[in-house]
Amino acid sequence: MATTADTDARLDAREIDGEPFSDIVAALEGLGDGETLLLVNSFEPEPLYNVLEDRGFAYETEQATADEWRVYITPE
């Protein structure tokens, strides 16, 4: 699993006012080959997983604390 130190970009969805989907998509589009985006959220973003798979991204998820989930996303 990737670690926070291994990430090239970080997006904390908890700091976004409103729906974070467009911010997440923009961050994903900015990734280069082999780069990793760390997405931080207050809940496990299960609805995002199918979107990631459909767009060709691999992901690993970990629950850091009771209210912090980390998703490490890389292009496949």
All heavy atoms as a GROMACS GRO file, in nm:
protein
  593
    1MET      N    1   0.084  -0.119   0.000
    1MET     CA    2   0.000   0.000   0.000
    1MET      C    3   0.088   0.124   0.000
    1MET      O    4   0.191   0.129   0.064
    1MET     CB    5  -0.092   0.001   0.122
    1MET     CG    6  -0.167   0.133   0.136
    1MET     SD    7  -0.282   0.140   0.272
    1MET     CE    8  -0.416   0.049   0.200
    2ALA      N    9   0.043   0.225  -0.071
    2ALA     CA   10   0.114   0.353  -0.072
    2ALA      C   11   0.103   0.415   0.067
    2ALA      O   12   0.017   0.380   0.147
    2ALA     CB   13   0.052   0.445  -0.176
    3THR      N   14   0.192   0.506   0.094
    3THR     CA   15   0.186   0.581   0.219
    3THR      C   16   0.175   0.729   0.186
    3THR      O   17   0.195   0.769   0.070
    3THR     CB   18   0.312   0.557   0.305
    3THR    OG1   19   0.424   0.612   0.235
    3THR    CG2   20   0.333   0.410   0.332
    4THR      N   21   0.147   0.808   0.285
    4THR     CA   22   0.134   0.952   0.263
    4THR      C   23   0.261   1.008   0.199
    4THR      O   24   0.256   1.094   0.113
    4THR     CB   25   0.105   1.023   0.397
    4THR    OG1   26  -0.014   0.967   0.453
    4THR    CG2   27   0.085   1.171   0.378
    5ALA      N   28   0.377   0.955   0.238
    5ALA     CA   29   0.504   1.003   0.183
    5ALA      C   30   0.520   0.968   0.035
    5ALA      O   31   0.597   1.032  -0.035
    5ALA     CB   32   0.619   0.945   0.263
    6ASP      N   33   0.448   0.866  -0.012
    6ASP     CA   34   0.459   0.821  -0.150
    6ASP      C   35   0.370   0.898  -0.247
    6ASP      O   36   0.374   0.873  -0.366
    6ASP     CB   37   0.420   0.672  -0.162
    6ASP     CG   38   0.513   0.581  -0.083
    6ASP    OD1   39   0.630   0.618  -0.063
    6ASP    OD2   40   0.467   0.474  -0.041
    7THR      N   41   0.290   0.989  -0.198
    7THR     CA   42   0.193   1.055  -0.285
    7THR      C   43   0.252   1.177  -0.355
    7THR      O   44   0.340   1.243  -0.303
    7THR     CB   45   0.067   1.097  -0.206
    7THR    OG1   46   0.105   1.189  -0.104
    7THR    CG2   47  -0.001   0.976  -0.144
    8ASP      N   48   0.202   1.204  -0.475
    8ASP     CA   49   0.246   1.317  -0.554
    8ASP      C   50   0.150   1.435  -0.541
    8ASP      O   51   0.188   1.549  -0.566
    8ASP     CB   52   0.256   1.276  -0.701
    8ASP     CG   53   0.354   1.161  -0.718
    8ASP    OD1   54   0.475   1.185  -0.704
    8ASP    OD2   55   0.310   1.047  -0.742
    9ALA      N   56   0.025   1.406  -0.506
    9ALA     CA   57  -0.077   1.510  -0.490
    9ALA      C   58  -0.168   1.469  -0.375
    9ALA      O   59  -0.184   1.350  -0.345
    9ALA     CB   60  -0.157   1.525  -0.618
   10ARG      N   61  -0.230   1.568  -0.311
   10ARG     CA   62  -0.320   1.542  -0.198
   10ARG      C   63  -0.442   1.629  -0.213
   10ARG      O   64  -0.430   1.748  -0.245
   10ARG     CB   65  -0.248   1.574  -0.068
   10ARG     CG   66  -0.327   1.545   0.057
   10ARG     CD   67  -0.242   1.577   0.181
   10ARG     NE   68  -0.298   1.523   0.302
   10ARG     CZ   69  -0.392   1.580   0.376
   10ARG    NH1   70  -0.441   1.697   0.339
   10ARG    NH2   71  -0.436   1.524   0.485
   11LEU      N   72  -0.558   1.570  -0.190
   11LEU     CA   73  -0.684   1.644  -0.192
   11LEU      C   74  -0.764   1.604  -0.069
   11LEU      O   75  -0.796   1.486  -0.051
   11LEU     CB   76  -0.763   1.613  -0.320
   11LEU     CG   77  -0.900   1.681  -0.330
   11LEU    CD1   78  -0.884   1.833  -0.337
   11LEU    CD2   79  -0.976   1.631  -0.452
   12ASP      N   80  -0.793   1.701   0.016
   12ASP     CA   81  -0.872   1.675   0.135
   12ASP      C   82  -1.015   1.719   0.106
   12ASP      O   83  -1.045   1.838   0.105
   12ASP     CB   84  -0.814   1.750   0.255
   12ASP     CG   85  -0.875   1.705   0.386
   12ASP    OD1   86  -0.990   1.657   0.386
   12ASP    OD2   87  -0.807   1.717   0.489
   13ALA      N   88  -1.102   1.622   0.080
   13ALA     CA   89  -1.241   1.651   0.044
   13ALA      C   90  -1.316   1.716   0.160
   13ALA      O   91  -1.418   1.783   0.138
   13ALA     CB   92  -1.312   1.524   0.000
   14ARG      N   93  -1.266   1.701   0.280
   14ARG     CA   94  -1.332   1.761   0.396
   14ARG      C   95  -1.323   1.914   0.393
   14ARG      O   96  -1.400   1.981   0.459
   14ARG     CB   97  -1.269   1.708   0.526
   14ARG     CG   98  -1.279   1.557   0.540
   14ARG     CD   99  -1.198   1.506   0.655
   14ARG     NE  100  -1.056   1.539   0.636
   14ARG     CZ  101  -0.961   1.511   0.722
   14ARG    NH1  102  -0.989   1.449   0.836
   14ARG    NH2  103  -0.835   1.543   0.698
   15GLU      N  104  -1.228   1.967   0.316
   15GLU     CA  105  -1.209   2.112   0.309
   15GLU      C  106  -1.284   2.177   0.193
   15GLU      O  107  -1.278   2.298   0.175
   15GLU     CB  108  -1.059   2.142   0.295
   15GLU     CG  109  -0.978   2.095   0.414
   15GLU     CD  110  -0.828   2.109   0.392
   15GLU    OE1  111  -0.785   2.145   0.280
   15GLU    OE2  112  -0.754   2.083   0.488
   16ILE      N  113  -1.356   2.096   0.114
   16ILE     CA  114  -1.427   2.147  -0.003
   16ILE      C  115  -1.570   2.181   0.035
   16ILE      O  116  -1.640   2.100   0.096
   16ILE     CB  117  -1.424   2.043  -0.117
   16ILE    CG1  118  -1.279   2.018  -0.159
   16ILE    CG2  119  -1.509   2.088  -0.234
   16ILE    CD1  120  -1.262   1.902  -0.254
   17ASP      N  121  -1.612   2.301  -0.001
   17ASP     CA  122  -1.750   2.343   0.023
   17ASP      C  123  -1.838   2.281  -0.084
   17ASP      O  124  -1.818   2.308  -0.203
   17ASP     CB  125  -1.757   2.496   0.014
   17ASP     CG  126  -1.816   2.558   0.138
   17ASP    OD1  127  -1.843   2.485   0.235
   17ASP    OD2  128  -1.835   2.680   0.136
   18GLY      N  129  -1.934   2.201  -0.047
   18GLY     CA  130  -2.024   2.140  -0.144
   18GLY      C  131  -1.971   2.007  -0.197
   18GLY      O  132  -1.885   1.945  -0.137
   19GLU      N  133  -2.023   1.967  -0.310
   19GLU     CA  134  -1.992   1.839  -0.373
   19GLU      C  135  -1.848   1.839  -0.425
   19GLU      O  136  -1.813   1.922  -0.509
   19GLU     CB  137  -2.090   1.813  -0.487
   19GLU     CG  138  -2.061   1.691  -0.570
   19GLU     CD  139  -2.056   1.562  -0.491
   19GLU    OE1  140  -2.148   1.540  -0.410
   19GLU    OE2  141  -1.961   1.485  -0.510
   20PRO      N  142  -1.763   1.744  -0.380
   20PRO     CA  143  -1.622   1.746  -0.420
   20PRO      C  144  -1.591   1.673  -0.551
   20PRO      O  145  -1.476   1.670  -0.592
   20PRO     CB  146  -1.554   1.674  -0.303
   20PRO     CG  147  -1.656   1.576  -0.257
   20PRO     CD  148  -1.789   1.648  -0.274
   21PHE      N  149  -1.691   1.617  -0.619
   21PHE     CA  150  -1.664   1.531  -0.734
   21PHE      C  151  -1.581   1.601  -0.842
   21PHE      O  152  -1.484   1.545  -0.893
   21PHE     CB  153  -1.794   1.475  -0.794
   21PHE     CG  154  -1.769   1.378  -0.905
   21PHE    CD1  155  -1.726   1.249  -0.877
   21PHE    CD2  156  -1.788   1.414  -1.037
   21PHE    CE1  157  -1.701   1.159  -0.979
   21PHE    CE2  158  -1.763   1.325  -1.140
   21PHE     CZ  159  -1.720   1.196  -1.110
   22SER      N  160  -1.617   1.724  -0.878
   22SER     CA  161  -1.544   1.793  -0.985
   22SER      C  162  -1.399   1.821  -0.942
   22SER      O  163  -1.308   1.814  -1.025
   22SER     CB  164  -1.614   1.922  -1.026
   22SER     OG  165  -1.624   2.011  -0.918
   23ASP      N  166  -1.376   1.848  -0.815
   23ASP     CA  167  -1.240   1.869  -0.766
   23ASP      C  168  -1.159   1.740  -0.773
   23ASP      O  169  -1.041   1.741  -0.806
   23ASP     CB  170  -1.242   1.920  -0.621
   23ASP     CG  171  -1.306   2.056  -0.609
   23ASP    OD1  172  -1.235   2.155  -0.625
   23ASP    OD2  173  -1.428   2.063  -0.583
   24ILE      N  174  -1.225   1.629  -0.742
   24ILE     CA  175  -1.158   1.499  -0.748
   24ILE      C  176  -1.120   1.467  -0.892
   24ILE      O  177  -1.007   1.426  -0.921
   24ILE     CB  178  -1.248   1.388  -0.687
   24ILE    CG1  179  -1.267   1.412  -0.537
   24ILE    CG2  180  -1.187   1.250  -0.713
   24ILE    CD1  181  -1.374   1.326  -0.473
   25VAL      N  182  -1.214   1.486  -0.985
   25VAL     CA  183  -1.188   1.460  -1.127
   25VAL      C  184  -1.073   1.547  -1.177
   25VAL      O  185  -0.983   1.500  -1.246
   25VAL     CB  186  -1.315   1.479  -1.212
   25VAL    CG1  187  -1.282   1.476  -1.360
   25VAL    CG2  188  -1.418   1.373  -1.177
   26ALA      N  189  -1.072   1.674  -1.139
   26ALA     CA  190  -0.964   1.764  -1.182
   26ALA      C  191  -0.829   1.718  -1.127
   26ALA      O  192  -0.728   1.720  -1.199
   26ALA     CB  193  -0.994   1.906  -1.136
   27ALA      N  194  -0.826   1.673  -1.003
   27ALA     CA  195  -0.702   1.623  -0.944
   27ALA      C  196  -0.655   1.497  -1.015
   27ALA      O  197  -0.535   1.479  -1.039
   27ALA     CB  198  -0.721   1.597  -0.795
   28LEU      N  199  -0.749   1.410  -1.051
   28LEU     CA  200  -0.713   1.287  -1.123
   28LEU      C  201  -0.657   1.318  -1.261
   28LEU      O  202  -0.560   1.256  -1.305
   28LEU     CB  203  -0.835   1.195  -1.136
   28LEU     CG  204  -0.888   1.136  -1.006
   28LEU    CD1  205  -1.019   1.062  -1.032
   28LEU    CD2  206  -0.785   1.045  -0.942
   29GLU      N  207  -0.716   1.415  -1.328
   29GLU     CA  208  -0.670   1.452  -1.462
   29GLU      C  209  -0.530   1.512  -1.459
   29GLU      O  210  -0.458   1.507  -1.558
   29GLU     CB  211  -0.770   1.549  -1.527
   29GLU     CG  212  -0.900   1.483  -1.564
   29GLU     CD  213  -1.006   1.579  -1.616
   29GLU    OE1  214  -0.987   1.703  -1.607
   29GLU    OE2  215  -1.110   1.530  -1.663
   30GLY      N  216  -0.491   1.565  -1.345
   30GLY     CA  217  -0.358   1.623  -1.331
   30GLY      C  218  -0.249   1.523  -1.300
   30GLY      O  219  -0.131   1.558  -1.298
   31LEU      N  220  -0.286   1.398  -1.276
   31LEU     CA  221  -0.186   1.296  -1.243
   31LEU      C  222  -0.112   1.250  -1.368
   31LEU      O  223  -0.171   1.229  -1.473
   31LEU     CB  224  -0.252   1.174  -1.179
   31LEU     CG  225  -0.302   1.185  -1.037
   31LEU    CD1  226  -0.366   1.054  -0.993
   31LEU    CD2  227  -0.190   1.223  -0.942
   32GLY      N  228   0.017   1.231  -1.354
   32GLY     CA  229   0.097   1.173  -1.459
   32GLY      C  230   0.109   1.022  -1.438
   32GLY      O  231   0.067   0.968  -1.335
   33ASP      N  232   0.167   0.953  -1.535
   33ASP     CA  233   0.188   0.809  -1.521
   33ASP      C  234   0.270   0.780  -1.396
   33ASP      O  235   0.372   0.844  -1.371
   33ASP     CB  236   0.261   0.754  -1.644
   33ASP     CG  237   0.174   0.754  -1.768
   33ASP    OD1  238   0.051   0.764  -1.755
   33ASP    OD2  239   0.230   0.746  -1.879
   34GLY      N  240   0.224   0.685  -1.320
   34GLY     CA  241   0.296   0.644  -1.201
   34GLY      C  242   0.280   0.735  -1.081
   34GLY      O  243   0.335   0.708  -0.975
   35GLU      N  244   0.206   0.844  -1.094
   35GLU     CA  245   0.184   0.935  -0.981
   35GLU      C  246   0.065   0.888  -0.898
   35GLU      O  247  -0.023   0.819  -0.948
   35GLU     CB  248   0.163   1.078  -1.030
   35GLU     CG  249   0.287   1.140  -1.089
   35GLU     CD  250   0.271   1.286  -1.122
   35GLU    OE1  251   0.158   1.331  -1.151
   35GLU    OE2  252   0.373   1.356  -1.120
   36THR      N  253   0.063   0.928  -0.773
   36THR     CA  254  -0.043   0.888  -0.681
   36THR      C  255  -0.110   1.009  -0.620
   36THR      O  256  -0.042   1.102  -0.575
   36THR     CB  257   0.015   0.800  -0.568
   36THR    OG1  258   0.074   0.683  -0.625
   36THR    CG2  259  -0.094   0.758  -0.469
   37LEU      N  260  -0.241   1.006  -0.619
   37LEU     CA  261  -0.322   1.108  -0.550
   37LEU      C  262  -0.369   1.050  -0.419
   37LEU      O  263  -0.423   0.939  -0.415
   37LEU     CB  264  -0.443   1.147  -0.635
   37LEU     CG  265  -0.550   1.232  -0.564
   37LEU    CD1  266  -0.497   1.372  -0.532
   37LEU    CD2  267  -0.676   1.241  -0.648
   38LEU      N  268  -0.349   1.123  -0.311
   38LEU     CA  269  -0.406   1.087  -0.182
   38LEU      C  270  -0.534   1.167  -0.165
   38LEU      O  271  -0.530   1.290  -0.158
   38LEU     CB  272  -0.309   1.116  -0.068
   38LEU     CG  273  -0.368   1.108   0.074
   38LEU    CD1  274  -0.428   0.972   0.102
   38LEU    CD2  275  -0.263   1.146   0.177
   39LEU      N  276  -0.647   1.098  -0.160
   39LEU     CA  277  -0.776   1.159  -0.134
   39LEU      C  278  -0.812   1.132   0.011
   39LEU      O  279  -0.815   1.016   0.053
   39LEU     CB  280  -0.884   1.101  -0.226
   39LEU     CG  281  -1.027   1.146  -0.198
   39LEU    CD1  282  -1.043   1.295  -0.223
   39LEU    CD2  283  -1.125   1.066  -0.282
   40VAL      N  284  -0.837   1.239   0.087
   40VAL     CA  285  -0.874   1.227   0.227
   40VAL      C  286  -1.021   1.263   0.238
   40VAL      O  287  -1.066   1.363   0.181
   40VAL     CB  288  -0.788   1.320   0.316
   40VAL    CG1  289  -0.828   1.306   0.462
   40VAL    CG2  290  -0.640   1.291   0.297
   41ASN      N  291  -1.096   1.181   0.312
   41ASN     CA  292  -1.240   1.204   0.324
   41ASN      C  293  -1.285   1.166   0.465
   41ASN      O  294  -1.215   1.092   0.535
   41ASN     CB  295  -1.315   1.119   0.221
   41ASN     CG  296  -1.448   1.178   0.181
   41ASN    OD1  297  -1.496   1.273   0.242
   41ASN    ND2  298  -1.509   1.121   0.080
   42SER      N  299  -1.401   1.213   0.505
   42SER     CA  300  -1.454   1.182   0.638
   42SER      C  301  -1.532   1.051   0.642
   42SER      O  302  -1.570   1.006   0.749
   42SER     CB  303  -1.544   1.296   0.687
   42SER     OG  304  -1.650   1.315   0.597
   43PHE      N  305  -1.552   0.990   0.525
   43PHE     CA  306  -1.622   0.861   0.517
   43PHE      C  307  -1.562   0.783   0.401
   43PHE      O  308  -1.494   0.841   0.314
   43PHE     CB  309  -1.773   0.880   0.496
   43PHE     CG  310  -1.807   0.953   0.370
   43PHE    CD1  311  -1.829   0.883   0.251
   43PHE    CD2  312  -1.816   1.091   0.367
   43PHE    CE1  313  -1.859   0.951   0.133
   43PHE    CE2  314  -1.846   1.160   0.250
   43PHE     CZ  315  -1.868   1.089   0.134
   44GLU      N  316  -1.586   0.654   0.397
   44GLU     CA  317  -1.536   0.574   0.286
   44GLU      C  318  -1.615   0.610   0.160
   44GLU      O  319  -1.736   0.593   0.156
   44GLU     CB  320  -1.548   0.424   0.314
   44GLU     CG  321  -1.487   0.342   0.203
   44GLU     CD  322  -1.485   0.193   0.232
   44GLU    OE1  323  -1.549   0.148   0.328
   44GLU    OE2  324  -1.418   0.122   0.155
   45PRO      N  325  -1.549   0.660   0.057
   45PRO     CA  326  -1.620   0.707  -0.063
   45PRO      C  327  -1.652   0.595  -0.161
   45PRO      O  328  -1.609   0.596  -0.276
   45PRO     CB  329  -1.520   0.808  -0.122
   45PRO     CG  330  -1.387   0.751  -0.086
   45PRO     CD  331  -1.407   0.690   0.050
   46GLU      N  332  -1.730   0.499  -0.116
   46GLU     CA  333  -1.762   0.381  -0.197
   46GLU      C  334  -1.820   0.416  -0.334
   46GLU      O  335  -1.785   0.349  -0.432
   46GLU     CB  336  -1.855   0.287  -0.120
   46GLU     CG  337  -1.786   0.222  -0.002
   46GLU     CD  338  -1.876   0.126   0.072
   46GLU    OE1  339  -1.946   0.048   0.007
   46GLU    OE2  340  -1.875   0.130   0.196
   47PRO      N  341  -1.907   0.516  -0.348
   47PRO     CA  342  -1.960   0.547  -0.482
   47PRO      C  343  -1.851   0.588  -0.582
   47PRO      O  344  -1.870   0.575  -0.702
   47PRO     CB  345  -2.056   0.664  -0.457
   47PRO     CG  346  -2.093   0.653  -0.313
   47PRO     CD  347  -1.971   0.598  -0.245
   48LEU      N  348  -1.738   0.634  -0.532
   48LEU     CA  349  -1.629   0.676  -0.619
   48LEU      C  350  -1.556   0.559  -0.684
   48LEU      O  351  -1.498   0.572  -0.792
   48LEU     CB  352  -1.530   0.761  -0.538
   48LEU     CG  353  -1.410   0.819  -0.611
   48LEU    CD1  354  -1.455   0.915  -0.722
   48LEU    CD2  355  -1.318   0.889  -0.513
   49TYR      N  356  -1.559   0.444  -0.622
   49TYR     CA  357  -1.479   0.330  -0.668
   49TYR      C  358  -1.512   0.288  -0.811
   49TYR      O  359  -1.422   0.263  -0.890
   49TYR     CB  360  -1.492   0.212  -0.572
   49TYR     CG  361  -1.441   0.239  -0.433
   49TYR    CD1  362  -1.485   0.165  -0.325
   49TYR    CD2  363  -1.349   0.341  -0.407
   49TYR    CE1  364  -1.438   0.188  -0.196
   49TYR    CE2  365  -1.302   0.366  -0.279
   49TYR     CZ  366  -1.347   0.288  -0.174
   49TYR     OH  367  -1.300   0.313  -0.047
   50ASN      N  368  -1.640   0.279  -0.845
   50ASN     CA  369  -1.678   0.241  -0.982
   50ASN      C  370  -1.632   0.346  -1.083
   50ASN      O  371  -1.588   0.312  -1.193
   50ASN     CB  372  -1.828   0.220  -0.995
   50ASN     CG  373  -1.874   0.092  -0.931
   50ASN    OD1  374  -1.797  -0.002  -0.915
   50ASN    ND2  375  -2.001   0.087  -0.894
   51VAL      N  376  -1.639   0.473  -1.045
   51VAL     CA  377  -1.593   0.581  -1.133
   51VAL      C  378  -1.443   0.566  -1.158
   51VAL      O  379  -1.396   0.577  -1.272
   51VAL     CB  380  -1.624   0.719  -1.071
   51VAL    CG1  381  -1.562   0.831  -1.154
   51VAL    CG2  382  -1.774   0.739  -1.057
   52LEU      N  383  -1.369   0.539  -1.052
   52LEU     CA  384  -1.224   0.522  -1.067
   52LEU      C  385  -1.192   0.405  -1.160
   52LEU      O  386  -1.108   0.417  -1.249
   52LEU     CB  387  -1.159   0.500  -0.930
   52LEU     CG  388  -1.162   0.618  -0.835
   52LEU    CD1  389  -1.110   0.579  -0.698
   52LEU    CD2  390  -1.085   0.736  -0.891
   53GLU      N  391  -1.258   0.292  -1.138
   53GLU     CA  392  -1.235   0.175  -1.221
   53GLU      C  393  -1.271   0.202  -1.367
   53GLU      O  394  -1.196   0.166  -1.458
   53GLU     CB  395  -1.313   0.056  -1.167
   53GLU     CG  396  -1.259   0.005  -1.035
   53GLU     CD  397  -1.350  -0.098  -0.967
   53GLU    OE1  398  -1.456  -0.132  -1.023
   53GLU    OE2  399  -1.313  -0.143  -0.857
   54ASP      N  400  -1.384   0.268  -1.390
   54ASP     CA  401  -1.427   0.299  -1.527
   54ASP      C  402  -1.330   0.392  -1.598
   54ASP      O  403  -1.318   0.388  -1.721
   54ASP     CB  404  -1.567   0.363  -1.526
   54ASP     CG  405  -1.677   0.265  -1.488
   54ASP    OD1  406  -1.651   0.143  -1.487
   54ASP    OD2  407  -1.789   0.312  -1.457
   55ARG      N  408  -1.260   0.476  -1.522
   55ARG     CA  409  -1.167   0.573  -1.581
   55ARG      C  410  -1.022   0.523  -1.583
   55ARG      O  411  -0.932   0.597  -1.618
   55ARG     CB  412  -1.176   0.707  -1.508
   55ARG     CG  413  -1.312   0.773  -1.529
   55ARG     CD  414  -1.321   0.903  -1.454
   55ARG     NE  415  -1.453   0.962  -1.472
   55ARG     CZ  416  -1.474   1.089  -1.497
   55ARG    NH1  417  -1.374   1.173  -1.508
   55ARG    NH2  418  -1.596   1.135  -1.512
   56GLY      N  419  -1.002   0.398  -1.542
   56GLY     CA  420  -0.869   0.339  -1.550
   56GLY      C  421  -0.776   0.369  -1.434
   56GLY      O  422  -0.655   0.375  -1.452
   57PHE      N  423  -0.831   0.385  -1.315
   57PHE     CA  424  -0.749   0.411  -1.197
   57PHE      C  425  -0.757   0.293  -1.101
   57PHE      O  426  -0.862   0.231  -1.085
   57PHE     CB  427  -0.797   0.537  -1.124
   57PHE     CG  428  -0.770   0.664  -1.200
   57PHE    CD1  429  -0.866   0.717  -1.286
   57PHE    CD2  430  -0.649   0.730  -1.187
   57PHE    CE1  431  -0.842   0.833  -1.356
   57PHE    CE2  432  -0.624   0.847  -1.257
   57PHE     CZ  433  -0.721   0.898  -1.343
   58ALA      N  434  -0.646   0.265  -1.037
   58ALA     CA  435  -0.641   0.167  -0.928
   58ALA      C  436  -0.645   0.246  -0.797
   58ALA      O  437  -0.603   0.363  -0.792
   58ALA     CB  438  -0.513   0.086  -0.937
   59TYR      N  439  -0.693   0.183  -0.691
   59TYR     CA  440  -0.702   0.252  -0.563
   59TYR      C  441  -0.684   0.155  -0.449
   59TYR      O  442  -0.709   0.035  -0.461
   59TYR     CB  443  -0.836   0.326  -0.549
   59TYR     CG  444  -0.955   0.234  -0.553
   59TYR    CD1  445  -1.004   0.176  -0.437
   59TYR    CD2  446  -1.016   0.200  -0.673
   59TYR    CE1  447  -1.112   0.089  -0.440
   59TYR    CE2  448  -1.122   0.114  -0.678
   59TYR     CZ  449  -1.170   0.058  -0.562
   59TYR     OH  450  -1.276  -0.029  -0.566
   60GLU      N  451  -0.636   0.208  -0.339
   60GLU     CA  452  -0.628   0.136  -0.213
   60GLU      C  453  -0.683   0.229  -0.106
   60GLU      O  454  -0.654   0.349  -0.108
   60GLU     CB  455  -0.483   0.100  -0.179
   60GLU     CG  456  -0.421   0.003  -0.277
   60GLU     CD  457  -0.277  -0.030  -0.241
   60GLU    OE1  458  -0.233  -0.001  -0.128
   60GLU    OE2  459  -0.209  -0.084  -0.328
   61THR      N  460  -0.761   0.173  -0.016
   61THR     CA  461  -0.828   0.254   0.086
   61THR      C  462  -0.787   0.207   0.224
   61THR      O  463  -0.772   0.087   0.248
   61THR     CB  464  -0.981   0.241   0.072
   61THR    OG1  465  -1.018   0.277  -0.061
   61THR    CG2  466  -1.054   0.331   0.170
   62GLU      N  467  -0.769   0.304   0.313
   62GLU     CA  468  -0.743   0.271   0.454
   62GLU      C  469  -0.821   0.367   0.542
   62GLU      O  470  -0.843   0.482   0.504
   62GLU     CB  471  -0.594   0.276   0.488
   62GLU     CG  472  -0.536   0.417   0.487
   62GLU     CD  473  -0.390   0.423   0.529
   62GLU    OE1  474  -0.335   0.320   0.570
   62GLU    OE2  475  -0.332   0.532   0.521
   63GLN      N  476  -0.863   0.317   0.656
   63GLN     CA  477  -0.930   0.403   0.754
   63GLN      C  478  -0.824   0.445   0.855
   63GLN      O  479  -0.772   0.363   0.931
   63GLN     CB  480  -1.044   0.329   0.823
   63GLN     CG  481  -1.123   0.419   0.916
   63GLN     CD  482  -1.247   0.352   0.972
   63GLN    OE1  483  -1.267   0.232   0.957
   63GLN    NE2  484  -1.330   0.430   1.037
   64ALA      N  485  -0.787   0.572   0.853
   64ALA     CA  486  -0.682   0.624   0.940
   64ALA      C  487  -0.732   0.647   1.083
   64ALA      O  488  -0.664   0.616   1.179
   64ALA     CB  489  -0.625   0.753   0.883
   65THR      N  490  -0.852   0.705   1.093
   65THR     CA  491  -0.917   0.727   1.222
   65THR      C  492  -1.067   0.703   1.202
   65THR      O  493  -1.110   0.675   1.091
   65THR     CB  494  -0.895   0.872   1.275
   65THR    OG1  495  -0.960   0.964   1.186
   65THR    CG2  496  -0.747   0.905   1.285
   66ALA      N  497  -1.143   0.721   1.307
   66ALA     CA  498  -1.287   0.698   1.297
   66ALA      C  499  -1.353   0.785   1.192
   66ALA      O  500  -1.451   0.745   1.130
   66ALA     CB  501  -1.354   0.719   1.433
   67ASP      N  502  -1.298   0.906   1.171
   67ASP     CA  503  -1.360   0.997   1.075
   67ASP      C  504  -1.262   1.044   0.966
   67ASP      O  505  -1.277   1.151   0.910
   67ASP     CB  506  -1.422   1.117   1.146
   67ASP     CG  507  -1.319   1.200   1.221
   67ASP    OD1  508  -1.203   1.156   1.234
   67ASP    OD2  509  -1.354   1.310   1.265
   68GLU      N  510  -1.162   0.961   0.939
   68GLU     CA  511  -1.068   0.994   0.830
   68GLU      C  512  -1.037   0.869   0.749
   68GLU      O  513  -0.982   0.771   0.800
   68GLU     CB  514  -0.938   1.053   0.882
   68GLU     CG  515  -0.844   1.091   0.769
   68GLU     CD  516  -0.714   1.153   0.816
   68GLU    OE1  517  -0.720   1.245   0.901
   68GLU    OE2  518  -0.609   1.110   0.769
   69TRP      N  519  -1.074   0.876   0.622
   69TRP     CA  520  -1.044   0.770   0.526
   69TRP      C  521  -0.945   0.823   0.425
   69TRP      O  522  -0.954   0.939   0.383
   69TRP     CB  523  -1.173   0.726   0.454
   69TRP     CG  524  -1.265   0.652   0.544
   69TRP    CD1  525  -1.350   0.705   0.637
   69TRP    CD2  526  -1.281   0.511   0.552
   69TRP    NE1  527  -1.418   0.605   0.701
   69TRP    CE2  528  -1.378   0.484   0.650
   69TRP    CE3  529  -1.224   0.403   0.484
   69TRP    CZ2  530  -1.418   0.356   0.683
   69TRP    CZ3  531  -1.264   0.275   0.515
   69TRP    CH2  532  -1.360   0.252   0.615
   70ARG      N  533  -0.850   0.741   0.386
   70ARG     CA  534  -0.750   0.778   0.286
   70ARG      C  535  -0.761   0.683   0.168
   70ARG      O  536  -0.760   0.561   0.186
   70ARG     CB  537  -0.610   0.771   0.346
   70ARG     CG  538  -0.590   0.867   0.461
   70ARG     CD  539  -0.454   0.853   0.520
   70ARG     NE  540  -0.440   0.943   0.634
   70ARG     CZ  541  -0.342   0.935   0.722
   70ARG    NH1  542  -0.249   0.843   0.708
   70ARG    NH2  543  -0.338   1.019   0.822
   71VAL      N  544  -0.770   0.741   0.050
   71VAL     CA  545  -0.775   0.662  -0.072
   71VAL      C  546  -0.655   0.702  -0.157
   71VAL      O  547  -0.639   0.819  -0.191
   71VAL     CB  548  -0.906   0.685  -0.152
   71VAL    CG1  549  -0.912   0.593  -0.272
   71VAL    CG2  550  -1.028   0.665  -0.063
   72TYR      N  551  -0.570   0.603  -0.186
   72TYR     CA  552  -0.451   0.624  -0.268
   72TYR      C  553  -0.488   0.583  -0.411
   72TYR      O  554  -0.524   0.467  -0.435
   72TYR     CB  555  -0.334   0.542  -0.216
   72TYR     CG  556  -0.296   0.581  -0.075
   72TYR    CD1  557  -0.355   0.518   0.035
   72TYR    CD2  558  -0.203   0.680  -0.052
   72TYR    CE1  559  -0.320   0.554   0.165
   72TYR    CE2  560  -0.168   0.718   0.078
   72TYR     CZ  561  -0.227   0.653   0.185
   72TYR     OH  562  -0.193   0.690   0.313
   73ILE      N  563  -0.482   0.677  -0.505
   73ILE     CA  564  -0.532   0.654  -0.640
   73ILE      C  565  -0.418   0.672  -0.739
   73ILE      O  566  -0.347   0.774  -0.736
   73ILE     CB  567  -0.645   0.753  -0.673
   73ILE    CG1  568  -0.754   0.748  -0.566
   73ILE    CG2  569  -0.702   0.726  -0.812
   73ILE    CD1  570  -0.854   0.862  -0.570
   74THR      N  571  -0.401   0.573  -0.829
   74THR     CA  572  -0.296   0.579  -0.932
   74THR      C  573  -0.355   0.537  -1.066
   74THR      O  574  -0.442   0.450  -1.072
   74THR     CB  575  -0.178   0.488  -0.898
   74THR    OG1  576  -0.226   0.356  -0.876
   74THR    CG2  577  -0.104   0.533  -0.776
   75PRO      N  578  -0.306   0.597  -1.174
   75PRO     CA  579  -0.348   0.552  -1.307
   75PRO      C  580  -0.299   0.410  -1.331
   75PRO      O  581  -0.188   0.377  -1.291
   75PRO     CB  582  -0.281   0.650  -1.404
   75PRO     CG  583  -0.237   0.765  -1.321
   75PRO     CD  584  -0.216   0.712  -1.182
   76GLU      N  585  -0.381   0.328  -1.396
   76GLU     CA  586  -0.337   0.191  -1.429
   76GLU      C  587  -0.265   0.188  -1.560
   76GLU      O  588  -0.282   0.268  -1.646
   76GLU     CB  589  -0.457   0.097  -1.435
   76GLU     CG  590  -0.514   0.069  -1.298
   76GLU     CD  591  -0.616  -0.042  -1.298
   76GLU    OE1  592  -0.716  -0.029  -1.371
   76GLU    OE2  593  -0.595  -0.139  -1.225
   0.00000   0.00000   0.00000
